Amino acid sequence: MDQVLLLSKLGARIKMIRLTKSMTQNQLALNCNFEKSSMSKIEAGKVNLSYITLHKISIGLGVEMSELLPQD
């Protein structure tokens, strides 16, 4: 699987979890101490995330890091 597809799936997974928790991008960005524009790029699959960034997002969403990873 290529990198672009992997990042798109990861971003979609983060967005899906965020929406199930009834959070806005802005709320999640604030929880992670990111700019909203950065969260938008992450969810769009335009950013190659670091381990630390994934960790911050998992904390911001209140889930384990493993839950962020696409299931397929």
All heavy atoms as a GROMACS GRO file, in nm:
protein
  556
    1MET      N    1   0.086  -0.118   0.000
    1MET     CA    2   0.000   0.000   0.000
    1MET      C    3   0.090   0.124   0.000
    1MET      O    4   0.188   0.129   0.073
    1MET     CB    5  -0.089  -0.002   0.124
    1MET     CG    6  -0.203   0.096   0.118
    1MET     SD    7  -0.317   0.086   0.257
    1MET     CE    8  -0.373  -0.080   0.250
    2ASP      N    9   0.056   0.221  -0.081
    2ASP     CA   10   0.144   0.338  -0.089
    2ASP      C   11   0.119   0.436   0.025
    2ASP      O   12   0.018   0.430   0.094
    2ASP     CB   13   0.136   0.405  -0.225
    2ASP     CG   14   0.006   0.480  -0.251
    2ASP    OD1   15  -0.066   0.512  -0.156
    2ASP    OD2   16  -0.022   0.508  -0.369
    3GLN      N   17   0.215   0.524   0.043
    3GLN     CA   18   0.214   0.618   0.155
    3GLN      C   19   0.093   0.710   0.153
    3GLN      O   20   0.033   0.736   0.257
    3GLN     CB   21   0.343   0.700   0.153
    3GLN     CG   22   0.353   0.799   0.267
    3GLN     CD   23   0.485   0.874   0.266
    3GLN    OE1   24   0.581   0.833   0.202
    3GLN    NE2   25   0.490   0.983   0.339
    4VAL      N   26   0.055   0.759   0.036
    4VAL     CA   27  -0.059   0.851   0.025
    4VAL      C   28  -0.186   0.782   0.073
    4VAL      O   29  -0.264   0.840   0.149
    4VAL     CB   30  -0.074   0.903  -0.119
    4VAL    CG1   31  -0.201   0.984  -0.135
    4VAL    CG2   32   0.048   0.985  -0.159
    5LEU      N   33  -0.206   0.657   0.032
    5LEU     CA   34  -0.325   0.583   0.072
    5LEU      C   35  -0.324   0.556   0.222
    5LEU      O   36  -0.426   0.570   0.290
    5LEU     CB   37  -0.336   0.452  -0.006
    5LEU     CG   38  -0.461   0.368   0.022
    5LEU    CD1   39  -0.588   0.446  -0.005
    5LEU    CD2   40  -0.457   0.242  -0.062
    6LEU      N   41  -0.208   0.520   0.276
    6LEU     CA   42  -0.197   0.496   0.420
    6LEU      C   43  -0.232   0.620   0.500
    6LEU      O   44  -0.305   0.614   0.599
    6LEU     CB   45  -0.056   0.450   0.456
    6LEU     CG   46  -0.020   0.307   0.420
    6LEU    CD1   47   0.128   0.283   0.445
    6LEU    CD2   48  -0.103   0.209   0.498
    7LEU      N   49  -0.178   0.735   0.458
    7LEU     CA   50  -0.205   0.860   0.530
    7LEU      C   51  -0.351   0.900   0.518
    7LEU      O   52  -0.410   0.951   0.614
    7LEU     CB   53  -0.113   0.971   0.480
    7LEU     CG   54   0.035   0.953   0.512
    7LEU    CD1   55   0.117   1.062   0.446
    7LEU    CD2   56   0.059   0.948   0.662
    8SER      N   57  -0.411   0.876   0.402
    8SER     CA   58  -0.553   0.906   0.384
    8SER      C   59  -0.640   0.820   0.475
    8SER      O   60  -0.735   0.869   0.537
    8SER     CB   61  -0.595   0.883   0.238
    8SER     OG   62  -0.533   0.977   0.155
    9LYS      N   63  -0.605   0.692   0.486
    9LYS     CA   64  -0.682   0.602   0.573
    9LYS      C   65  -0.665   0.639   0.720
    9LYS      O   66  -0.760   0.634   0.798
    9LYS     CB   67  -0.640   0.457   0.550
    9LYS     CG   68  -0.691   0.401   0.420
    9LYS     CD   69  -0.660   0.254   0.408
    9LYS     CE   70  -0.728   0.198   0.285
    9LYS     NZ   71  -0.743   0.054   0.292
   10LEU      N   72  -0.544   0.678   0.757
   10LEU     CA   73  -0.520   0.720   0.895
   10LEU      C   74  -0.600   0.846   0.927
   10LEU      O   75  -0.666   0.855   1.031
   10LEU     CB   76  -0.370   0.745   0.918
   10LEU     CG   77  -0.330   0.797   1.055
   10LEU    CD1   78  -0.372   0.702   1.166
   10LEU    CD2   79  -0.180   0.823   1.059
   11GLY      N   80  -0.597   0.943   0.836
   11GLY     CA   81  -0.673   1.066   0.857
   11GLY      C   82  -0.822   1.040   0.866
   11GLY      O   83  -0.892   1.097   0.951
   12ALA      N   84  -0.872   0.951   0.782
   12ALA     CA   85  -1.014   0.916   0.784
   12ALA      C   86  -1.051   0.848   0.915
   12ALA      O   87  -1.159   0.872   0.971
   12ALA     CB   88  -1.048   0.828   0.666
   13ARG      N   89  -0.963   0.764   0.965
   13ARG     CA   90  -0.988   0.695   1.092
   13ARG      C   91  -0.994   0.795   1.207
   13ARG      O   92  -1.081   0.788   1.293
   13ARG     CB   93  -0.877   0.592   1.116
   13ARG     CG   94  -0.887   0.518   1.243
   13ARG     CD   95  -0.986   0.406   1.235
   13ARG     NE   96  -0.986   0.338   1.364
   13ARG     CZ   97  -1.090   0.275   1.413
   13ARG    NH1   98  -1.202   0.266   1.345
   13ARG    NH2   99  -1.084   0.217   1.530
   14ILE      N  100  -0.900   0.891   1.210
   14ILE     CA  101  -0.900   0.994   1.314
   14ILE      C  102  -1.030   1.074   1.306
   14ILE      O  103  -1.095   1.099   1.409
   14ILE     CB  104  -0.776   1.085   1.300
   14ILE    CG1  105  -0.650   1.006   1.335
   14ILE    CG2  106  -0.789   1.211   1.386
   14ILE    CD1  107  -0.519   1.074   1.298
   15LYS      N  108  -1.070   1.112   1.186
   15LYS     CA  109  -1.194   1.188   1.168
   15LYS      C  110  -1.315   1.109   1.216
   15LYS      O  111  -1.401   1.163   1.286
   15LYS     CB  112  -1.210   1.227   1.022
   15LYS     CG  113  -1.336   1.308   0.996
   15LYS     CD  114  -1.346   1.348   0.850
   15LYS     CE  115  -1.470   1.432   0.826
   15LYS     NZ  116  -1.476   1.477   0.685
   16MET      N  117  -1.321   0.982   1.182
   16MET     CA  118  -1.435   0.898   1.222
   16MET      C  119  -1.445   0.889   1.374
   16MET      O  120  -1.553   0.904   1.431
   16MET     CB  121  -1.420   0.759   1.160
   16MET     CG  122  -1.541   0.669   1.178
   16MET     SD  123  -1.544   0.566   1.326
   16MET     CE  124  -1.390   0.480   1.317
   17ILE      N  125  -1.332   0.869   1.441
   17ILE     CA  126  -1.333   0.862   1.587
   17ILE      C  127  -1.376   0.996   1.646
   17ILE      O  128  -1.456   1.001   1.739
   17ILE     CB  129  -1.195   0.818   1.641
   17ILE    CG1  130  -1.165   0.675   1.598
   17ILE    CG2  131  -1.190   0.832   1.793
   17ILE    CD1  132  -1.022   0.630   1.622
   18ARG      N  133  -1.322   1.104   1.590
   18ARG     CA  134  -1.358   1.238   1.638
   18ARG      C  135  -1.509   1.261   1.626
   18ARG      O  136  -1.573   1.309   1.720
   18ARG     CB  137  -1.282   1.345   1.559
   18ARG     CG  138  -1.325   1.487   1.593
   18ARG     CD  139  -1.247   1.590   1.515
   18ARG     NE  140  -1.262   1.584   1.371
   18ARG     CZ  141  -1.369   1.629   1.303
   18ARG    NH1  142  -1.472   1.680   1.366
   18ARG    NH2  143  -1.371   1.623   1.171
   19LEU      N  144  -1.565   1.223   1.513
   19LEU     CA  145  -1.708   1.244   1.491
   19LEU      C  146  -1.794   1.157   1.583
   19LEU      O  147  -1.899   1.202   1.629
   19LEU     CB  148  -1.744   1.220   1.345
   19LEU     CG  149  -1.688   1.322   1.246
   19LEU    CD1  150  -1.717   1.280   1.103
   19LEU    CD2  151  -1.741   1.461   1.274
   20THR      N  152  -1.749   1.035   1.612
   20THR     CA  153  -1.825   0.950   1.703
   20THR      C  154  -1.826   1.007   1.845
   20THR      O  155  -1.916   0.977   1.923
   20THR     CB  156  -1.773   0.805   1.707
   20THR    OG1  157  -1.640   0.804   1.755
   20THR    CG2  158  -1.781   0.739   1.571
   21LYS      N  159  -1.727   1.090   1.874
   21LYS     CA  160  -1.721   1.156   2.004
   21LYS      C  161  -1.782   1.296   2.002
   21LYS      O  162  -1.768   1.372   2.097
   21LYS     CB  163  -1.577   1.161   2.053
   21LYS     CG  164  -1.522   1.021   2.080
   21LYS     CD  165  -1.382   1.026   2.133
   21LYS     CE  166  -1.338   0.889   2.174
   21LYS     NZ  167  -1.386   0.847   2.306
   22SER      N  168  -1.849   1.328   1.890
   22SER     CA  169  -1.917   1.458   1.872
   22SER      C  170  -1.823   1.576   1.898
   22SER      O  171  -1.862   1.674   1.962
   22SER     CB  172  -2.040   1.467   1.962
   22SER     OG  173  -2.130   1.364   1.933
   23MET      N  174  -1.702   1.564   1.846
   23MET     CA  175  -1.604   1.671   1.860
   23MET      C  176  -1.586   1.741   1.727
   23MET      O  177  -1.592   1.678   1.622
   23MET     CB  178  -1.468   1.615   1.904
   23MET     CG  179  -1.465   1.555   2.041
   23MET     SD  180  -1.302   1.482   2.077
   23MET     CE  181  -1.206   1.629   2.100
   24THR      N  182  -1.560   1.870   1.733
   24THR     CA  183  -1.524   1.945   1.613
   24THR      C  184  -1.373   1.933   1.591
   24THR      O  185  -1.298   1.897   1.684
   24THR     CB  186  -1.561   2.093   1.624
   24THR    OG1  187  -1.480   2.152   1.728
   24THR    CG2  188  -1.709   2.112   1.655
   25GLN      N  189  -1.329   1.965   1.471
   25GLN     CA  190  -1.185   1.970   1.445
   25GLN      C  191  -1.118   2.068   1.539
   25GLN      O  192  -1.009   2.043   1.589
   25GLN     CB  193  -1.157   2.011   1.301
   25GLN     CG  194  -1.151   1.900   1.204
   25GLN     CD  195  -1.102   1.946   1.068
   25GLN    OE1  196  -1.092   2.065   1.040
   25GLN    NE2  197  -1.072   1.850   0.983
   26ASN      N  198  -1.184   2.180   1.561
   26ASN     CA  199  -1.127   2.283   1.648
   26ASN      C  200  -1.111   2.232   1.791
   26ASN      O  201  -1.009   2.256   1.856
   26ASN     CB  202  -1.212   2.410   1.645
   26ASN     CG  203  -1.139   2.528   1.702
   26ASN    OD1  204  -1.028   2.558   1.661
   26ASN    ND2  205  -1.200   2.596   1.797
   27GLN      N  206  -1.212   2.158   1.842
   27GLN     CA  207  -1.202   2.104   1.977
   27GLN      C  208  -1.086   2.006   1.989
   27GLN      O  209  -1.010   2.011   2.086
   27GLN     CB  210  -1.333   2.033   2.016
   27GLN     CG  211  -1.447   2.127   2.043
   27GLN     CD  212  -1.580   2.053   2.056
   27GLN    OE1  213  -1.607   1.956   1.984
   27GLN    NE2  214  -1.662   2.098   2.150
   28LEU      N  215  -1.073   1.918   1.890
   28LEU     CA  216  -0.963   1.822   1.893
   28LEU      C  217  -0.829   1.894   1.881
   28LEU      O  218  -0.735   1.862   1.954
   28LEU     CB  219  -0.978   1.717   1.783
   28LEU     CG  220  -0.869   1.612   1.775
   28LEU    CD1  221  -0.851   1.540   1.909
   28LEU    CD2  222  -0.897   1.513   1.664
   29ALA      N  223  -0.822   1.991   1.794
   29ALA     CA  224  -0.697   2.067   1.779
   29ALA      C  225  -0.658   2.134   1.911
   29ALA      O  226  -0.541   2.129   1.951
   29ALA     CB  227  -0.713   2.172   1.668
   30LEU      N  228  -0.755   2.192   1.978
   30LEU     CA  229  -0.727   2.255   2.108
   30LEU      C  230  -0.680   2.152   2.210
   30LEU      O  231  -0.586   2.177   2.286
   30LEU     CB  232  -0.851   2.328   2.160
   30LEU     CG  233  -0.888   2.457   2.088
   30LEU    CD1  234  -1.024   2.509   2.137
   30LEU    CD2  235  -0.782   2.563   2.106
   31ASN      N  236  -0.743   2.034   2.212
   31ASN     CA  237  -0.703   1.927   2.304
   31ASN      C  238  -0.560   1.882   2.280
   31ASN      O  239  -0.492   1.840   2.372
   31ASN     CB  240  -0.796   1.806   2.290
   31ASN     CG  241  -0.933   1.828   2.349
   31ASN    OD1  242  -0.961   1.930   2.411
   31ASN    ND2  243  -1.021   1.732   2.326
   32CYS      N  244  -0.517   1.891   2.155
   32CYS     CA  245  -0.383   1.844   2.116
   32CYS      C  246  -0.280   1.957   2.113
   32CYS      O  247  -0.163   1.932   2.086
   32CYS     CB  248  -0.389   1.780   1.979
   32CYS     SG  249  -0.496   1.636   1.969
   33ASN      N  250  -0.326   2.080   2.135
   33ASN     CA  251  -0.240   2.198   2.126
   33ASN      C  252  -0.186   2.215   1.984
   33ASN      O  253  -0.068   2.245   1.963
   33ASN     CB  254  -0.126   2.192   2.228
   33ASN     CG  255  -0.067   2.328   2.254
   33ASN    OD1  256  -0.134   2.429   2.240
   33ASN    ND2  257   0.058   2.331   2.292
   34PHE      N  258  -0.276   2.193   1.884
   34PHE     CA  259  -0.244   2.213   1.743
   34PHE      C  260  -0.329   2.328   1.691
   34PHE      O  261  -0.432   2.362   1.751
   34PHE     CB  262  -0.284   2.092   1.657
   34PHE     CG  263  -0.215   1.962   1.689
   34PHE    CD1  264  -0.275   1.843   1.650
   34PHE    CD2  265  -0.094   1.955   1.755
   34PHE    CE1  266  -0.215   1.721   1.676
   34PHE    CE2  267  -0.034   1.834   1.782
   34PHE     CZ  268  -0.094   1.716   1.742
   35GLU      N  269  -0.291   2.381   1.577
   35GLU     CA  270  -0.376   2.474   1.504
   35GLU      C  271  -0.485   2.392   1.435
   35GLU      O  272  -0.464   2.277   1.397
   35GLU     CB  273  -0.295   2.549   1.398
   35GLU     CG  274  -0.187   2.638   1.454
   35GLU     CD  275  -0.243   2.761   1.523
   35GLU    OE1  276  -0.349   2.810   1.481
   35GLU    OE2  277  -0.181   2.805   1.621
   36LYS      N  278  -0.603   2.452   1.417
   36LYS     CA  279  -0.712   2.383   1.348
   36LYS      C  280  -0.669   2.344   1.206
   36LYS      O  281  -0.702   2.236   1.158
   36LYS     CB  282  -0.838   2.468   1.342
   36LYS     CG  283  -0.954   2.393   1.274
   36LYS     CD  284  -1.069   2.486   1.239
   36LYS     CE  285  -1.173   2.413   1.158
   36LYS     NZ  286  -1.130   2.374   1.025
   37SER      N  287  -0.594   2.431   1.141
   37SER     CA  288  -0.549   2.401   1.004
   37SER      C  289  -0.461   2.276   1.001
   37SER      O  290  -0.466   2.198   0.906
   37SER     CB  291  -0.475   2.520   0.943
   37SER     OG  292  -0.360   2.551   1.019
   38SER      N  293  -0.382   2.255   1.104
   38SER     CA  294  -0.299   2.134   1.113
   38SER      C  295  -0.386   2.010   1.126
   38SER      O  296  -0.361   1.907   1.062
   38SER     CB  297  -0.203   2.142   1.231
   38SER     OG  298  -0.112   2.247   1.213
   39MET      N  299  -0.492   2.019   1.209
   39MET     CA  300  -0.582   1.905   1.226
   39MET      C  301  -0.654   1.875   1.096
   39MET      O  302  -0.673   1.758   1.059
   39MET     CB  303  -0.682   1.934   1.338
   39MET     CG  304  -0.763   1.814   1.380
   39MET     SD  305  -0.664   1.670   1.432
   39MET     CE  306  -0.579   1.736   1.573
   40SER      N  307  -0.690   1.977   1.023
   40SER     CA  308  -0.755   1.960   0.894
   40SER      C  309  -0.663   1.885   0.797
   40SER      O  310  -0.706   1.791   0.728
   40SER     CB  311  -0.794   2.096   0.836
   40SER     OG  312  -0.852   2.083   0.710
   41LYS      N  313  -0.537   1.922   0.793
   41LYS     CA  314  -0.441   1.855   0.705
   41LYS      C  315  -0.418   1.710   0.747
   41LYS      O  316  -0.404   1.622   0.663
   41LYS     CB  317  -0.308   1.932   0.706
   41LYS     CG  318  -0.315   2.064   0.633
   41LYS     CD  319  -0.185   2.139   0.644
   41LYS     CE  320  -0.198   2.278   0.584
   41LYS     NZ  321  -0.079   2.359   0.606
   42ILE      N  322  -0.416   1.686   0.876
   42ILE     CA  323  -0.398   1.549   0.927
   42ILE      C  324  -0.515   1.462   0.882
   42ILE      O  325  -0.497   1.353   0.828
   42ILE     CB  326  -0.385   1.549   1.081
   42ILE    CG1  327  -0.250   1.609   1.122
   42ILE    CG2  328  -0.403   1.408   1.138
   42ILE    CD1  329  -0.237   1.640   1.270
   43GLU      N  330  -0.637   1.512   0.902
   43GLU     CA  331  -0.755   1.434   0.865
   43GLU      C  332  -0.766   1.416   0.713
   43GLU      O  333  -0.823   1.317   0.667
   43GLU     CB  334  -0.882   1.498   0.920
   43GLU     CG  335  -0.894   1.480   1.071
   43GLU     CD  336  -1.027   1.529   1.126
   43GLU    OE1  337  -1.112   1.579   1.050
   43GLU    OE2  338  -1.047   1.517   1.248
   44ALA      N  339  -0.711   1.507   0.637
   44ALA     CA  340  -0.713   1.497   0.492
   44ALA      C  341  -0.602   1.405   0.439
   44ALA      O  342  -0.595   1.378   0.320
   44ALA     CB  343  -0.699   1.635   0.429
   45GLY      N  344  -0.516   1.356   0.528
   45GLY     CA  345  -0.409   1.267   0.487
   45GLY      C  346  -0.293   1.337   0.421
   45GLY      O  347  -0.217   1.276   0.345
   46LYS      N  348  -0.277   1.465   0.450
   46LYS     CA  349  -0.171   1.544   0.387
   46LYS      C  350  -0.045   1.557   0.473
   46LYS      O  351   0.048   1.626   0.434
   46LYS     CB  352  -0.224   1.682   0.352
   46LYS     CG  353  -0.335   1.678   0.249
   46LYS     CD  354  -0.386   1.815   0.216
   46LYS     CE  355  -0.496   1.807   0.112
   46LYS     NZ  356  -0.553   1.937   0.082
   47VAL      N  357  -0.044   1.492   0.589
   47VAL     CA  358   0.067   1.506   0.682
   47VAL      C  359   0.117   1.367   0.722
   47VAL      O  360   0.037   1.280   0.757
   47VAL     CB  361   0.024   1.582   0.810
   47VAL    CG1  362   0.137   1.590   0.910
   47VAL    CG2  363  -0.028   1.719   0.776
   48ASN      N  364   0.248   1.347   0.715
   48ASN     CA  365   0.309   1.225   0.764
   48ASN      C  366   0.333   1.244   0.914
   48ASN      O  367   0.424   1.317   0.954
   48ASN     CB  368   0.439   1.197   0.689
   48ASN     CG  369   0.493   1.059   0.718
   48ASN    OD1  370   0.439   0.985   0.799
   48ASN    ND2  371   0.601   1.025   0.651
   49LEU      N  372   0.250   1.180   0.994
   49LEU     CA  373   0.251   1.204   1.138
   49LEU      C  374   0.368   1.136   1.209
   49LEU      O  375   0.405   1.024   1.175
   49LEU     CB  376   0.122   1.151   1.200
   49LEU     CG  377  -0.007   1.206   1.140
   49LEU    CD1  378  -0.127   1.136   1.203
   49LEU    CD2  379  -0.016   1.353   1.160
   50SER      N  380   0.418   1.202   1.310
   50SER     CA  381   0.520   1.142   1.395
   50SER      C  382   0.451   1.061   1.505
   50SER      O  383   0.330   1.074   1.529
   50SER     CB  384   0.607   1.251   1.460
   50SER     OG  385   0.532   1.322   1.557
   51TYR      N  386   0.526   0.979   1.572
   51TYR     CA  387   0.477   0.900   1.685
   51TYR      C  388   0.422   0.993   1.793
   51TYR      O  389   0.315   0.968   1.849
   51TYR     CB  390   0.592   0.815   1.739
   51TYR     CG  391   0.551   0.720   1.849
   51TYR    CD1  392   0.499   0.595   1.818
   51TYR    CD2  393   0.567   0.755   1.982
   51TYR    CE1  394   0.462   0.507   1.920
   51TYR    CE2  395   0.530   0.668   2.083
   51TYR     CZ  396   0.478   0.545   2.052
   51TYR     OH  397   0.441   0.459   2.152
   52ILE      N  398   0.492   1.103   1.820
   52ILE     CA  399   0.449   1.198   1.923
   52ILE      C  400   0.316   1.262   1.884
   52ILE      O  401   0.228   1.278   1.969
   52ILE     CB  402   0.557   1.307   1.945
   52ILE    CG1  403   0.688   1.245   1.994
   52ILE    CG2  404   0.508   1.416   2.039
   52ILE    CD1  405   0.678   1.170   2.126
   53THR      N  406   0.300   1.297   1.757
   53THR     CA  407   0.175   1.357   1.711
   53THR      C  408   0.060   1.258   1.727
   53THR      O  409  -0.048   1.294   1.775
   53THR     CB  410   0.186   1.404   1.566
   53THR    OG1  411   0.291   1.501   1.557
   53THR    CG2  412   0.056   1.464   1.516
   54LEU      N  413   0.082   1.132   1.689
   54LEU     CA  414  -0.022   1.030   1.708
   54LEU      C  415  -0.057   1.014   1.856
   54LEU      O  416  -0.174   0.998   1.891
   54LEU     CB  417   0.025   0.896   1.653
   54LEU     CG  418   0.013   0.874   1.504
   54LEU    CD1  419   0.076   0.741   1.464
   54LEU    CD2  420  -0.131   0.881   1.458
   55HIS      N  421   0.044   1.021   1.940
   55HIS     CA  422   0.020   1.010   2.084
   55HIS      C  423  -0.067   1.126   2.134
   55HIS      O  424  -0.162   1.105   2.210
   55HIS     CB  425   0.154   1.005   2.158
   55HIS     CG  426   0.139   0.982   2.304
   55HIS    ND1  427   0.157   1.081   2.397
   55HIS    CD2  428   0.106   0.869   2.372
   55HIS    CE1  429   0.135   1.032   2.517
   55HIS    NE2  430   0.106   0.904   2.505
   56LYS      N  431  -0.036   1.247   2.090
   56LYS     CA  432  -0.116   1.363   2.130
   56LYS      C  433  -0.260   1.350   2.082
   56LYS      O  434  -0.353   1.384   2.156
   56LYS     CB  435  -0.055   1.492   2.073
   56LYS     CG  436   0.073   1.534   2.142
   56LYS     CD  437   0.127   1.661   2.079
   56LYS     CE  438   0.256   1.705   2.144
   56LYS     NZ  439   0.308   1.829   2.083
   57ILE      N  440  -0.279   1.301   1.961
   57ILE     CA  441  -0.415   1.284   1.908
   57ILE      C  442  -0.489   1.177   1.988
   57ILE      O  443  -0.608   1.194   2.020
   57ILE     CB  444  -0.411   1.250   1.758
   57ILE    CG1  445  -0.359   1.372   1.679
   57ILE    CG2  446  -0.550   1.209   1.708
   57ILE    CD1  447  -0.329   1.344   1.533
   58SER      N  448  -0.422   1.069   2.022
   58SER     CA  449  -0.489   0.964   2.100
   58SER      C  450  -0.533   1.018   2.236
   58SER      O  451  -0.644   0.989   2.282
   58SER     CB  452  -0.399   0.841   2.116
   58SER     OG  453  -0.293   0.863   2.205
   59ILE      N  454  -0.449   1.099   2.298
   59ILE     CA  455  -0.487   1.160   2.426
   59ILE      C  456  -0.603   1.257   2.405
   59ILE      O  457  -0.699   1.258   2.483
   59ILE     CB  458  -0.366   1.231   2.491
   59ILE    CG1  459  -0.264   1.126   2.536
   59ILE    CG2  460  -0.409   1.320   2.607
   59ILE    CD1  461  -0.131   1.184   2.579
   60GLY      N  462  -0.595   1.338   2.300
   60GLY     CA  463  -0.700   1.434   2.271
   60GLY      C  464  -0.835   1.369   2.246
   60GLY      O  465  -0.940   1.426   2.279
   61LEU      N  466  -0.832   1.249   2.188
   61LEU     CA  467  -0.956   1.176   2.161
   61LEU      C  468  -0.995   1.083   2.275
   61LEU      O  469  -1.106   1.030   2.277
   61LEU     CB  470  -0.941   1.093   2.032
   61LEU     CG  471  -0.938   1.171   1.902
   61LEU    CD1  472  -0.898   1.079   1.787
   61LEU    CD2  473  -1.075   1.234   1.874
   62GLY      N  474  -0.903   1.060   2.367
   62GLY     CA  475  -0.931   0.970   2.479
   62GLY      C  476  -0.936   0.823   2.436
   62GLY      O  477  -1.017   0.747   2.487
   63VAL      N  478  -0.847   0.786   2.342
   63VAL     CA  479  -0.841   0.648   2.295
   63VAL      C  480  -0.696   0.600   2.298
   63VAL      O  481  -0.604   0.680   2.307
   63VAL     CB  482  -0.898   0.633   2.152
   63VAL    CG1  483  -1.044   0.674   2.147
   63VAL    CG2  484  -0.817   0.712   2.050
   64GLU      N  485  -0.679   0.469   2.289
   64GLU     CA  486  -0.545   0.412   2.278
   64GLU      C  487  -0.490   0.443   2.138
   64GLU      O  488  -0.566   0.452   2.042
   64GLU     CB  489  -0.550   0.260   2.296
   64GLU     CG  490  -0.596   0.217   2.434
   64GLU     CD  491  -0.495   0.252   2.542
   64GLU    OE1  492  -0.373   0.248   2.516
   64GLU    OE2  493  -0.540   0.286   2.654
   65MET      N  494  -0.359   0.456   2.128
   65MET     CA  495  -0.298   0.485   1.997
   65MET      C  496  -0.335   0.379   1.894
   65MET      O  497  -0.357   0.411   1.778
   65MET     CB  498  -0.146   0.496   2.009
   65MET     CG  499  -0.100   0.629   2.059
   65MET     SD  500   0.080   0.644   2.068
   65MET     CE  501   0.130   0.619   1.900
   66SER      N  502  -0.344   0.256   1.935
   66SER     CA  503  -0.375   0.147   1.841
   66SER      C  504  -0.512   0.165   1.777
   66SER      O  505  -0.535   0.120   1.664
   66SER     CB  506  -0.369   0.012   1.911
   66SER     OG  507  -0.462   0.006   2.019
   67GLU      N  508  -0.603   0.233   1.844
   67GLU     CA  509  -0.736   0.258   1.788
   67GLU      C  510  -0.733   0.356   1.673
   67GLU      O  511  -0.827   0.361   1.592
   67GLU     CB  512  -0.832   0.308   1.897
   67GLU     CG  513  -0.866   0.203   2.001
   67GLU     CD  514  -0.961   0.256   2.105
   67GLU    OE1  515  -1.071   0.300   2.068
   67GLU    OE2  516  -0.924   0.253   2.223
   68LEU      N  517  -0.628   0.435   1.664
   68LEU     CA  518  -0.615   0.532   1.555
   68LEU      C  519  -0.577   0.466   1.422
   68LEU      O  520  -0.604   0.521   1.316
   68LEU     CB  521  -0.512   0.640   1.589
   68LEU     CG  522  -0.539   0.726   1.710
   68LEU    CD1  523  -0.424   0.823   1.731
   68LEU    CD2  524  -0.670   0.801   1.696
   69LEU      N  525  -0.516   0.350   1.431
   69LEU     CA  526  -0.467   0.285   1.310
   69LEU      C  527  -0.581   0.222   1.233
   69LEU      O  528  -0.669   0.159   1.291
   69LEU     CB  529  -0.362   0.179   1.347
   69LEU     CG  530  -0.243   0.233   1.425
   69LEU    CD1  531  -0.149   0.119   1.460
   69LEU    CD2  532  -0.170   0.342   1.348
   70PRO      N  533  -0.582   0.240   1.100
   70PRO     CA  534  -0.687   0.179   1.019
   70PRO      C  535  -0.692   0.027   1.041
   70PRO      O  536  -0.588  -0.037   1.062
   70PRO     CB  537  -0.646   0.212   0.876
   70PRO     CG  538  -0.557   0.333   0.889
   70PRO     CD  539  -0.487   0.316   1.021
   71GLN      N  540  -0.810  -0.028   1.035
   71GLN     CA  541  -0.830  -0.169   1.067
   71GLN      C  542  -0.801  -0.263   0.952
   71GLN      O  543  -0.801  -0.384   0.970
   71GLN     CB  544  -0.974  -0.190   1.116
   71GLN     CG  545  -1.010  -0.104   1.236
   71GLN     CD  546  -0.920  -0.130   1.356
   71GLN    OE1  547  -0.899  -0.243   1.396
   71GLN    NE2  548  -0.863  -0.024   1.412
   72ASP      N  549  -0.780  -0.212   0.831
   72ASP     CA  550  -0.754  -0.303   0.718
   72ASP      C  551  -0.611  -0.299   0.672
   72ASP      O  552  -0.531  -0.224   0.705
   72ASP     CB  553  -0.844  -0.272   0.601
   72ASP     CG  554  -0.837  -0.127   0.553
   72ASP    OD1  555  -0.780  -0.043   0.625
   72ASP    OD2  556  -0.889  -0.100   0.446
   0.00000   0.00000   0.00000
